[in-house]
Amino acid sequence: MNQSITVSQKTLEAIFDRLEKVTREVKSIRKKLEETEPLYGSEAWWRWAEKKADEDIDKRKVVKFNSVREAVKWLNS
């Protein structure tokens, strides 16, 4: 059983515009969900935390100490 409908070009363009907007919103939501922190202590959390730590190291967002005394001095400054 074949059924067809006729839609104006303007209506079709409006449908595609809305579909494109919904697609962008879904992508944005998925990205936010992927960025959220997994349940603390889970295997997924440990993988996430290690990845974040590696990113911080690559961006040089870390402080390196050669001794405990040096670390304490830095903390007290």
Buried (B, 14 or more C-beta within 10 A) or exposed (E): EEEEEEEEEEEEEEEEEEEEEEEEEEEEEEEEEEEEEEEEEEEEEEEBBEEEEEEEEEEEEEEEEEEEEEEEEEEEE
